[in-house]
C-alpha cells in the first residue's frame, strides 16, 4: 500500500470517529433545540400595539373561557357584486375582548390582519359602535365581532379560527369586504 493512501485512510477513520463521538450525547451542557409547533402558531390570536397593555396571545379556548358575552346572530352581507346574503355567526364583541386585555386611553386605531396579510383599519370609535345595521331590517343593530363559528360550523381550531364580522355603516354600505377571515393579529395604537 502506498504511503499517501495509508495517510488518507487513517484521516478518514479519525474523522468518522470524531463524528461518532460528537453524536454520542456525552456533552449535555447545551440546551435542547425546541422547534416551534406550527399548529400552535396557527391557533393563536395576537393582540399587541402601543394602545394595549403588553402583548396578549390567545387561543380560541382561552377566548371562550374569558366570560365575555357570546354573540350569536345573523349578519347581513353586501358584496362588491351586489350579492346580498345572511350568515349566522357566533363570537364575541371585539371591543369587549380588547377591553378585557386592557386598552389604553391613548388608543386611536385598530388594525386587524389575516394570515395572508389582508388588513383593515378602524378607529376606536368604529370598534366601540353597537349600531352597525342591516339595510333590509332597520330595527337590527350589530356589534363588530370576532367570530369562531359560521352557519353552525366551528372554524378549524388549528387553522386561524377567528373572523372579524360587522354590519353595515349605512344602507348600501358594502360590508363583506371588511370581514377579515383567519385573523392572526390585532394591533391597537
Secondary structure by P-SEA (a helix, b strand, c coil): ccaaaaaaaaaaaaaaaaaaaaaccccccccccccccaaaaaabbbbbccccccbbbbcaaaaaaccccccbbbbbbbccccccbbbbbbbccaaaaaaaacccccccbbbbbccccccccccccccccccccccccccccccccccccccccccccccccbbbbbccccccccccccccccccbbbcc
